[in-house]
Amino acid sequence: MFENFHGNRHTQTVLESMIQREKIPQTLLFAGLEGLGKATLARRFAARLLGHPELIEQDDLCLDANETILATREKMPSEKRNQDPLVFATHPDFLTFPPEGPLRQISIPQMRMLKERAQMRPLKGNRRVFLIDQVDRAGEQAANSLLKTLEEPPDHMILVMTAENVYDLLPTIRSRSVVLNMAPLSNEEMKEFAKERGLDNSERRIALSAGSPGLAATLDIELFQKRRTSMLALLKTGAGVSSFSAWLPISEALGRSRSDKLEGYLKLLYELLRDISLLREGVGGIRNVDAKGDLMIIANKVSRAWVLEAVKGVDEVASLLRRNIQKSIAIDGLLMRMRAAL
């Protein structure tokens, strides 16, 4: 229904129905894991309402030019970023507010700009569409600023937000939004996507992407393997399978790699702990099939309580990401927590 968009037919059907009946909520929230195409679908939806998809697609954050802008702004002082909040607006009636800065957050100045721009009448037609990509990266003050806009939105405004975890949002923001949950793609849908995109090493990409077409298309397999090897070593030491001396050189290497962000390691840990839990319970469907041997060794060593404690530890480290916590300290602390839980 939406051109060049794969999977989540139910969500597409709901949006199509809204357009056909001309009953479009003023606030939509697309929820789901990274790489499912939440922002892509938001742009396709906006193009149906506003026209000129060739302009709207220029707001895609994955385009080289936009990635360069985001990378440049990571190095800017916060004062300078706050004076000139980041917004992409190639189409005059479609504005995208992305997370930015070294911690990739939605900022207070961006939400203040949203409130100001929302009052402006459309240049063409009767709607303006605003996209807040990864709104769950908004801090408390930014979220409160957004809430003021949601409380009294102008009639012409349609706000679309994306989030990996809607429960990171204020309950008052969730309650004012129509939430559309997006699910990982089936294996057949992933094969169709990989074939259409002409992805190299497609079987490997599909196996590692866990139903996420965005991840399958952008996955750096070599970097992924390197990160996963490190996190498997962490879990082995945390489970008492390996000694601390085996972990030490890996910890030192992580500390030296300043450009490699902690967030990528945490996402891998969640996936590995999920697989360990499934193996403990004798359930199929693990995602890291090629690492099953190592995962089974850990699963046979630990208890369910250990897995739960490890997940809680990862949750706590994830909550500290916005404070720019040092990577090696965070992971070493997580390791000690795992060993204590044995």
N, C-alpha and C positions, 0 to 999 in steps of 0.2 A: 504493500500500500504506500509506503514511503520509499522513494527511489533509492536504490543502492544501500538499503538497510537490512541487516540480517538478524533473524531471530525475534523473540518476544512479540509474536503475532497478536497475543491478547492485548498487550499495551498499545500496539499500533491500531488495533480495532477500536479500542476505547477512544483514542485520539481522533481517529477518522470519524467516529460517530459524533464526537463533539463538534467537529468542523461541519459535518453535514446538517446537524440540527441547529447549528449556530448557537450552541449553549456551551460556552467555554469559560471555565472557572478563572477567576482573576489570579489565583496562585496555584501552581502545579509543582509537585515535588517528585522528581524521578529518583528512585532509590535502588541501589544495587551495587554489586562489587565493581572494582576498578576494571575498565576496559570493556564493559558491556555495551557501550555506545550511548550512554545517557545524554551527554552533551551533543553528540551527533544527531540523535533523535530530536532533541530540542531545536536544533538548527533546521532540520527538515520540517518540523512542525511550524516553526516561525515562517519558513519560506512559503508554506501553503497559505498562511494568513496574509503575508505581506508581499509576496512575489520576490523577484530578483534573487533566486538562490545563489547565483554566481557571486553576488556581493556578500550574502550572509555566510557562505562557506569560507570566506576569507578570514573569519573570526576563529577558525579552527586552531586550537592551541598547538596542534601537532605539526602545523606548517613550519617550515624552516625559518621563515622570517619572524614568526611569532615566538618560536623557541629562542631565537636570538634575543628578542626583546626581553623575555622572561629571564634569560641568563644574565643579561646586562644589568637588569634591575636588582638581581641578587646581590651585586657588588656595590650598589648605591647605598649611601647612608640613609637611615630610616627617615631623617628629617626631609631629605630631598624627595623620597618616595611619597611622603605624606603631603608635600606641597603640590605634587602632580600625580594624583591617584590614577592607577592604571585602569583603562577601559578600552575595549576594542569596539569600534562602531563604523565599520565600512558601509553598512546600510544605515541611513539616517534614522530609521525607526526600529533598529535592532541593536541593542547594546549588550556586550558581554563583559562581566566582571570576573576575572580569574583570580585564583590565589597567587600571591607573589612574594618576593623577598626571599631571604635565605631559608626561612621556615615555611614558605609557601602558604601564607595565610590570607584570608579575606580581612581587609583592614577597616578601621573606623572611618577614615576619609573616603574610602570607596563607597561605604554604605551611606555616608552623608551626600556624596555625589549622586548616588542612586535616587535618594529622596528628592534632590533638586531637579534632576533630569526627568523624573517621573511626572513632574508638574507640567512639563512642556507638551504642547499639543502635537499630534502626529503631523509630519510634513505631507504625507500622502495617506489617504484612507482614513480609517477611524480607530486604528490601534497602534500602540507601541509595545514591543515585546522586549523584556529584559531577561537576561540569563545570568544567574549567579552560579558559576561552576564550582562545585565542591563547597557548598555553603556550610558543611559541617567543619570546615576549617576556619570559621569565623569565631573569634574570641567572644567573651561575654559582652563586652562593651559594643563591639560591632554588631552582635546579634540583637542587642537591645535597640541599637540605632535602626536596624532593619525592621524590627517589630513596629516601630513608629510608622513606617511606611505601610506596613500590612494592615495596621489598624484603620487607616483612612486612605485606601488606594484611590487614585483618580479613575474615572470610569473607563478611560481609554487604555489603561495599563494592564498588561498581562505579564505576570512574573513567573518564570520557570526556574526552578532550582534543581541542582543535582546534589546527591549525597551518598556516600558509601554506607554510613550508619546514621539513620534518622534519629536514633536515640542520643546522639551527640548534640542534637538541636534542642533549643528551649521548647518545652511542651506547648507554650503559647504559639510558637511558630508552626509546629506540627498541626495544631488544632485549626489553624487558619489555612491549611493547605490540603489540596486533594492529592493524596499520595498514590503514585503508581509504582508498584514494585516490579523490578526487572530481574529476570532469572538468567543463570548461565545457559548458553546454547547447548543443544544436544550434540552428540558426536557427529550425526549426519549433517546438522546445520553447520558445524565447524568445518567439515570436509567440503561442503559447498562453498563456504566463505574462502577457504584456503585455495580452492581450485579457481574461483573467480579472481582472486588477488594474485594468483601465480606465485604463492609463497614457496620459497626453497625449504627443504628439510621439513615438509609440511607435517608428516606424521609425528615427528619429535615436537614440533611447535604445538600441535593439537594436544598431545599428551601432557605437556607442561603448562598449558594455558588455562586448564580447568574450565573450559567453556567460555573463555573471554576472548572475543575476536580481536579486540584492541591489543591485548597482551600478545596474542599469537603473531600479530603483524609486526610488533615492535620489539619482540623479545631478542635480547642479545644472549644467545645460548651459551657462549663462552663465559660471560660474566655471571649468568645464572648458575652455571655449574660451579664456578669458583665460590660464589656466595653460599650455595647449598652445601658444598663440602665443608665450609667453615661452620655452618650451623649444625650439620650432622655431628661434627667433632664436639661442638658445644654440648649437644644433647647426650652424646656418649659419655662425656666427662660428668655432666650433671646427673646422669643415671648410674654413675659408678662403674660403667663398662670400661672406660679409659681413665688413665691417671691425669693429675693436674699437669704433669710434665709434658704430656702429649698436647695439652691445650695451650700452654704458655707461648710457643712460637706463633701460633695462630692469633692469639690475643695481641701480641706485639705487632704483627703484620696489620691487623685491623686498626690499631692505634696510629700507624704510620700513614694509612690510606685516608687522608682527610677529605678527599673529594667524594668518596663513596658514602652515601647517606645511610643513616641508621634505619630509616623507615623501610628500605628494601629488605633488610635483614629480618625485621620484625614480621613482615608479611610472610616471609619464608618460614619463620618459626611457627606461625599460626598454622600454615599448611602442613608442616611436618608433624606437629603435635596432633593435628586432626587425623593424619594417617596412622600415627602411633595408637591413638585411641580406637580407631576402627580395627586395627590389627589385634589389639588386646581383647576386643569384644568378638573377634572372629567374623567381622562384617567386611564385605567386599567394597570396592569403589574407591580405593586409595588413588591419589593423584600422582604420587612419586613412585610409579611402578618400578622404574629402573633402580631405585634405591631400596627396594623392598627388603633385601637381605639385612642391611644395616638397621632399618626401621624395626624389623622383626626382633633383632637382638635387643634393642632398647625396650620394645613392647613386652618382651618376656622377662625383663629385669625390673620394671617399675609397676607401681600400683595405680589404680584409678585416682586415688588421692594425690599421688605425685603429678599426674597429668594435669589435674585441676589446679594444683598449686603452681605448676609451670605456666599455665595459661594466665592465671592471675598475675604472675610476675611479668609476663609480656605485656599484659594490659597496663600495669603500672608504669613500665618503661614507655609505652606508647603515649600515656597521658603526660609524660615529661618532654615529649618531642618539641612542644612549642616553647620550652624553656632552653632550647639549644643545649641539651645535656651532652656530655662528652661520650662518644660511642663506646670506647673501650671500657670506661668505668661502668657504663650502664650494663654492658653485656657481662662483664666480670661479676658485677653485683647479682645479675640474674643467675649466673652459674652457681654462686654460693647459695642462693635461695633454693635451687634445685637439689644441691647436695644435702642441704639441711632437711629437705622433705623426704629423703630416702628412708 
